[in-house]
Amino acid sequence: MAAHLQGGRVDISLLQAAAWGNLVELLEKCPGTKAIVWDSSLAGPVGLIAEYIKLREHSVRKMYPLRPIPLPETDVDHIIFIARPKLHLMDYIARNVKDDAKGKHNCKKEYHLFFVPKKSLLCEEALKHQGVYGNMIFIEEFKCQLIPFDSDVVSMEIPEVFREYTIENDPTYIYQTAQAIIFLQKLYGPIPRVWGKGVAAKQVWDLVTRLQREQRSSEDTKSNQTSCIDQILLIDRSVDLITPLATQLTYEGLIDEIFGINNATANFPIDNFLSTEERTTESLSEDKKQVILNSADKLFSDIRDKSFNAVTIYLAKQAKSVASQMENAQDKSVKEMKLYVQRLPQMLTKKKQLATHTSIAECIKEYTDRDDFFDTLKAEQEFLSCFEVDKPSPYIEELMAQGKPMIKVLRLICLQCICSSGLKPKVLDGYKRELVQVYGLQALLAITKLEKVGMLKLQSGTRQYTVLRKTLRLVMEDVSEINPTDICYVHSIYAPLSVRLAEQVTKTGGWKQLHDVLGLLPGPTLDESPTIPSNVIQNVDSPKVVLVFFIGGCTFAEISALRFLSQQEDSNVEFVIATTKLINGNTFLKSIIEA
């Protein structure tokens, strides 16, 4: 199992081992050669659990994406479809099976379907309707609820969770989230303390309680003696819609904003990674450089949570120290030379990592040095500080006049709207009119959905954000980005509201002091101590482990802010972060408006 998943008090590699064990069990049911056909939304995430090399040991010969076109001719004993329970995917599977059954290799082939993470009666009915249900030998569940990304981060990787529970009122994902929490408690022990805020948080926890009660009565469950998670904090994304909309300014956050991080990998323009000579001589077979970003890369683990401005300084220092270590090799005694040779592999690895991250930093800098990046940041910071937030923004109007991408414009309008607790009728109508004029019908559909989830609305009585900004110290000027003393460095001047809530949970008395503030946030407040069996021992002295579970998505900046809190000298807390999806402002908005 991957070493970078261990190291915290909660051993995340257990999740990887459990999912892999489950997959192997399913594959063993099909003796002989196999081809796996993946639902494309799963191939990447499951790749973090089951590498192709490991799958080959279990007779997997071919892997294909699930598409509405015939499969390539394959001479294997089994074709295994692995998919989320979605109706359109059942159409693809039916088409694939019908086409494949006509082929010349079909006489001995068997077809199977593994649903992730649960079977769906609706999908099974769809397969019956298409006439291929009878072709399936095994229809099983591949219980892969949470994908491990790092020693403190796991994600369900389902982008549509927020949209489904806010717009569609579909409880499916609330149920899947509850199942994921139950699974975590099975692995790590019952969690003795629960905090939460928001409608979805309450729905999820109510379900967890109900399902566990049913399980206890149906089977005599032997609970773990100790729980390595002391508290869980459930945050409904609706409680803090500002944070995903603000540009992330940490190293990892900016990589995600500019290039997109998918399943712990990002693609960068290859030019920055080649020497001048390589650029001119090589015919570029690839135009992208793919880099894996997790704490297995020691340097990345050191810089991922820093403000980007601090990263460039840090990389320069490290480069100097490596260079001086390698230069001073000549005038060493034999004993020193022996030590030097022993350390050489480490130094060469570090040199290679430095080259990679310096190139990535160059790619980012090309983007952040542009005027429009600076102008966008300035507009955001004015909204967050409530400066002239009631007027139409000249910058937003200018972006629309230039026909800039609609997502960029909507992101700023939504941020302005939430920071002013709704827009004045004249301002909102003006924006809507211009949006439809510039972007047409798609803008109208987007506006309707954003109004449904409360990201575009008219101003009403209370100015919630103004009060929250003061009481929770959400905006702080003059915090050093190089040696930060507060979490607001992750957005330069703004501290994620979600993380301010987490910070309060870890203080003595918890949310008691926040009584008035919590009333300004939407949805019910959870503050419970579930009855834990008396044989469960609580560790009072050791650092507390708090599992923060974001329902509806979480950004890399929020993860960095939580890590920053646990690294403070006076901190006695370790955070583990779970989310339904790792998001940034653009992917979050797209998941809402692009059904």
N, C-alpha and C positions, 0 to 999 in steps of 0.2 A: 504493500500500500504506500501511497505517496507520503514522503516524510514531511512535506510542507503543510500537511493537514494536521500534524501533531504539534504539540508545544504549548497549547493552552491547557487550562484545567478541564476543559471539555474536549475530549479527543474526537475531533471531527472525522478522523479516518474510519471510525466505526460505522458512520453513515455510508461511506464509500464501500466498505467491506460488506455491509448488509445488502446494499443494492446489487453489487457484483455477485454475491452468493445467490441471491434470488434469480438473477439472469442465468447463471450457470445451471441452476436447478431446472429452469424452463428449457434451456437448450438441450440438456441431457435427456429430456422427454422425447427428443427427436433424433434418434441415433442415425448417423450417416452424414453425408455432405449437405451443407446448408447455404442458402443465400438469404441475406436479411434485407428487407425493403423498409427503409426508415421514413416515417413522417418527418419532413425536413426541419420542423421546429424542435425535434428531439435529437437529431443526429449530433449536433454540437454539444448540448448539455450532457447527453449520455456518454459522449466521447471522453468526458472528464471522469467517468466511472469505469468504462470498458474500452481500453485501447484496442485498435484493430489487431495488433500483434497477439494480445491475449485472446481475442475472439477466434483467431486462426487456430489456436491450440484446441478449440472446441469444434473443429471442422467447418468453420464459417469460411466459405471460399470466395463469395462475392458480396458486395454491399451496394444497394441502389437507393436513390431518393424515390419517395412515393410520388408519382406524377400521373396525370390522366392520359398517359401514353403507354403503349405496350412495353413490357419489360424486354430487355435484351434476351436472346436465346441462352438459357443456361442449363448445363447438364448437372443438376444436383438432385438429391433425394427430397429435400424439403425447401419450401419457400416460406419464410416467416415474415409476416407483416408486423411491425411494431409502431403503434400509433396512439395518439391521444383520442379520446372518444368524441370525434366530431363528425357530423353527418356528411359534409362534403368529402371527407377522407374515405368514408365507406363507399361513396360512388367510385373514387379512384381505385380502391381495392377490388371492387366488383369488376370494374373494367379490366384491371390487370389479370385477375383470375380467369375471366372469360377468354381474354386474348391468349393467355399462356396455355390454357387447357387445349387450345386448338393446335398448339405446336407439336413437333415430332418427338420432343423429349418427354411428353406429358404422361406417358403410360404409367410410370411408377412414382410420379411426383405427388407429394402431400403438401397441403397448404395449412398454415396455422396463423392465428392472430393473437398477439399479446397487447392488451390494452394498458396504457400508462395513465394514471396509477390504478384506475378502477374500470371495471366493465360498465357498459351502459346498455340498458334494455332497449332504448330508442335506437342505438346503433345496431344492435343485433336484429331488431325488427327491420331496419333498413336493408341489412344483408339478406334477410329472408325475402323481402320485397323484390330485391334484385336477382334472387334465385341463386345466390352463391353460398348461403349459410351452410347448406349441406356439404359443400366442398371443404369446409374447414374441419380439420381433424381435432385440433386443440384450440379452444378460445380461452385464454388465460389472462391473469393480471400480473403485470410486471410492476411490483410495488416500488417505484422509484419516485418518492414524493419530494425529496429535497436533494438538490445537487450541491455537493461540497465544492466551494471555490477556494477557500483558504482556511487557515487554522481557526478563524473566528467569523467566517461568512458562509452561510448556506442560502440557497434560493430555490424556489419552486419553478422559476423561469416560465411563468405563464403571464404574457403581457396583457391579456384582456381582463384580468381579474377586476381592476378598478371600474372599467366601463360596465362590466356585467352586473356588478352589484349596485352601481349608482344609476345607470340608465335603464338597463333591462330588468332590474330587480330579480336577477337570476341567482338562486341560492347555491347553485352547483359548486362555485369556487369557495364560498363560505364553508361549505361542507368539506371540501378538499383541504382547506387551510386547517380546519379543526382536526381532520385526520392526521395531517402532518404534525400538529402539536402533540397529539396522542402518541404518535410514533416516537417523537423525541422523548416523551416521558417514559415510554417502554425501554428505550435505550439508556437513558441517563437518570431515571428515577423520577418520582412524583415531585412537582414544583410546589413548594409550600406557600408562595406569596404571589398574588396576582394584582397588577395594576393595569389600567387600560383606559383609553379615551376614544369615543366615537361609536357610531351605530354599528359598524362592521365589527369593531372590537368586542362589543357586547354580544352580538349574534354568534361570533366565533366561540367565545368563552362559554356561553350558554350551551352550545352544541357539544363542546368538549366535555362539560360537566355531565350532560345527559347521556352521551355515548359511553363515557367511562362508567357511569352508574349502571347502564344496561349490561356492559361487559362484566362488571363485578358480580352482578347478580347471576349472569349466565355461566360464568366460569370462576373458579376459585383462583384469582390472580395472586401470584406471589410477588409482592412489590419489592423493588430494590431496597437494600438496607439503608443506603444513603443516597441522597440526590446530589449530583454535582452542579445542579442549577438551583440557585437560592430564590430567584424571583423571575417572573416574566412580565414584560411591559408590552402590551398590545397597542399599536398605534394605527388607527384608521387614517389612511392618507388624506381623507377629506378634512381632517383636523388641521393639517398644515399643507395647504396647496401652494404656499409661497416658495418654500425651499426648492422643489424641483424646477421652478421657473427661473430662479436666479442662476446666473452662470457660475459654474464651479471653478475655483481658482487654485485647487491643489493640483499636483503633478498628474495623479491618476484621473482626477476629475476632468482636467483639460484634455487629456488624451481621449477620454470618452466623449467629451463635447465635440471635439474636432474630427477625430478619426473613427470613433465608435469602438467600444470594447465588447466583443462577443465571446462568451465562454472563455474568458481569461486570455483572449488573443486579440491583437489589433494589427491592422495593415497600414503601413506608412509608404510614402513615395520613395522608391528605391534610390533615387539620385543622391539623397543625403547620406546614404550608407556606403557609397563608393568613393574611391580616391579619384582624383582628376584623370589619372591614367586609365583606370577601369572604365570611367565614363566614356572616354573617347575610343578605347579599343574594343570593348565588349559590345556585341550586339545584344541588347537587353532582351533576354528570353522572358523575364518577369518584369512588370513595372511596379510591383508592390513588394515590400519586405514585411514578412509576417513575424511578429514577436510575441512570445508567450509572456504574460505579465502575472506572475504570482510570487509568493515569498520564497519559492525555491531559488529565485534570483536574489541573492543577498543584498546587492546594491539597490535593486528596485524596492525591496522591503524597507530599506533605510530611507528612501526618498519619496515613496508613493504618497504619503500623507502630508508632506511639506507643501507650503505655498510655492507656486512655480518660481517666483522671484528668489526664494531661498534655495531652490534646487540648482539653479545655474551657478550660484556661488559655491555650493557644496561640491558639485562635480569638478569645478576648477581646482578646489583644494585637494580633492582626492587624486586628481590627475597628477598634480605636482608631487604628492607624496609617493605615488607609485613610480613616477619617473626618477625621483631621487633614490629610491630603494634600488632600482635597477641600474642606475648609473654608478653607484658606489661599489660595484662588484669587484673592480680591479684590485684595489689595495686592501684585500682582506687576508687574514691569516687562514691557515688550512681549516682550523676549527670553525671559524666564522663562515668560511666558504661552504662547509658541510651543511651548516644551518641554512645558509642562503639557498643551496640546491634543494633542501627539503621544502623550503617555503616557495620555491619557484612556481610549482603548479598553481598554488593559490593566487600568487601575484599575476600569473598569466590569465587566469579566469577573471580576476578583477579588472585587468587591463581590457579584456574583451567586453566585459559588462559596461565598463566606462565608455568604450567606443560606441556601443549600442545606445546607451542612454544620452550621450552627448549628441548623437545624431537625432534621436527622438526630440531632444530639447531644441535642436535647430529647427526641426519641422514645426514644433509648437510656436517658436519665436517668430517664424515667418508669418504665422497667423495672428499672433497677439500684437505684433508691431503695426498691423494695419489700422488705418483710421477708423474703419467701421467697427472694429472690435472695441476700440477705446470709446467710441461714441455710444455703443450699445451698453457698455458697462456704466458709463456716466448716467445714461437715462435710467438704468435699473437702480443705481444708487440713489438717484433723486426720488424715485418712487418709494424705495425702502425707507428713506428719511422723511417721507411725506412732504417733499418740496414741490409746490405747485401741482399737486396730484389731482386736483379737481378740474383742471383745464385739459383740453385736447393737447396731446404732446406733439410739438412741431417735428420732433425726430421721427415719431411713428408715422405722421402724415407724409414726411419726406420719403420714408422707406416704401410706403404704398405707391407714392407718385413714381418711384423708380422701378416699381414692379418687383421688389425683392421677394424671396420665397415667403409664401403665405405663413408657414409655420413660424418663421422668425418674427413676423408682425404680430401674429396671434399670441405668441409667448409674451411679448411686451405688453400687449393690451390686457391680457389676463392678469399679469403682474400688477399693472397700474390699478386695475379694477379691484383686486383683493386688498391692495395696500390702502385704497381709499374706501374700503368696505362697501364697494359698489360704485358705479359711475353715475353721474348726473344724467337725466334723460337726454338732454341735448348732446352731451359728449358721446353717449352710447349710440344714439341714432346716427350721429355723424360718422362714427367709426363703421357702423354696420353698412351704411350707404356706400362709403368708399370701398369697403372690402368687397361688396357684391359687384360694384362697378369694375374693380380691377381684376378680381379673381373669379367672377361669375358664380354659377350655381353651386360649385363645390364650397364656396365661402358660406353660402346660405345654410347648407347642410351642417357645416362645421359650427357655425354660430348656434344653431338649434341645440346641438349636442353639448356645447360648452355651457349653454344656459341651463341645460338639464342637470349638469354636475355641479352647478354653482360657481363656475369660474368666470362667467359673464353675468352680471346682474345689475339691477338698479340700486342706487344708494337708499338705505333705510335709516331709521333713527340713530342707533348707536354706532360709534366708530370703534368697532372691536379692535382693529389692528393698532390704532393709535394708543389705546390703553395697554394692549399686550406689549407693544414696543417699549413702553416705559417700564412696566412692572417686571417684565422678563428680560430686560436689557437686551433687546433683539438687535439694536443697532448701536455700535460703539465705534467712534472715530479713533484715530491714532493708536491702533493696536499694531505692534510690530509684526510684520510678516516673516521676518528672519528669525526672531526669537519670540514667538507668540506667547501671550499669557492668558488668552481666552480663545474659545472655539470660533469666534467670529472671523478669525483669519481665513477660514475655508472659503468665505465669499468676500474677503477683504474687510467689509465693515458689518456684515450681517451674520448673526448666529442662528443656525437652523432652529426653528421653534420646537420641532420634534425632539432635538437633542437637549434643548433647555428643559423639556419635561423629563427626559431621562436623567438629567443632572440632578433634578429636584428629588426624584425617586430614591436616589442613592444617599440623600442627606437624612439625618435623624429626623423622624417625624414625617418623612416622605411628603406626600401631597397635602398634608394638613394645612401647611402655610399657604397653599395655592388656591384655597377654597374659592375666593372671589374670581380669580383668573380663569379657573376651569369652567365657570359658568359662562364665560364669553366664547368658549370654544364649542363647536357643534357636537351634539350627541351626548349620550350618557357617560358617566365616569364609573370606572370599575375600581374597587379597592377591597380585595377579598383575601382571606386566608383559608383556602379549602381545608377540609378536615383530612389530615394526613394520618395514615395508620400509626399507632403509637410506637411500632417497632422501627420507624424510620428515624435515624439519628441525624440531627442537624449540627453542622459545624458552625460554632458560634465565632471562634477566634479567626479562622482563616479568611482571606479576602472573599468578598461576596461575588458570586457570578450572576450577572443579570442578563437574561436573554431578551433582547429587544426585537419584537416581531412586527415588521411593517406590513400591513395589509393594504395592498394597492401599489407597492413599489417603494424603492429606497435608492438614494443617489450615493455615489462614491464619496461625495463631500460629507454626507451625514456619517458614513462609516469612518472617515478620517476624524471627524469631530468626536465621535464616541471613543476612538482609540486615543485621541489626545487627552480626553478626560481621564481615562484609566491610567495614563502614563504620568499624571501629576503626582508630585511627591506625597501630598496628603491624601491621595486616593487609596481606597481600600476595595476597589471594584474592578472586576474584569468583565468586559462586555462581549457577548456573542451576538452576532447580528443574523437574523433570519428575515427573509422577505419573499413576497410572491414574485418579484422581478427586480433585477437591477436596472435602474432607469436613469435618463437625464431628461431635461426639459423637452427636447424634441421628440424622443421616443415616447415619452409620457403623453404628450399632446397627440401624436400620431395614433397611439393606441386608443385614444378617446374618439378621434374624428374619422379614422379610417376603418370602418367595419368591414 
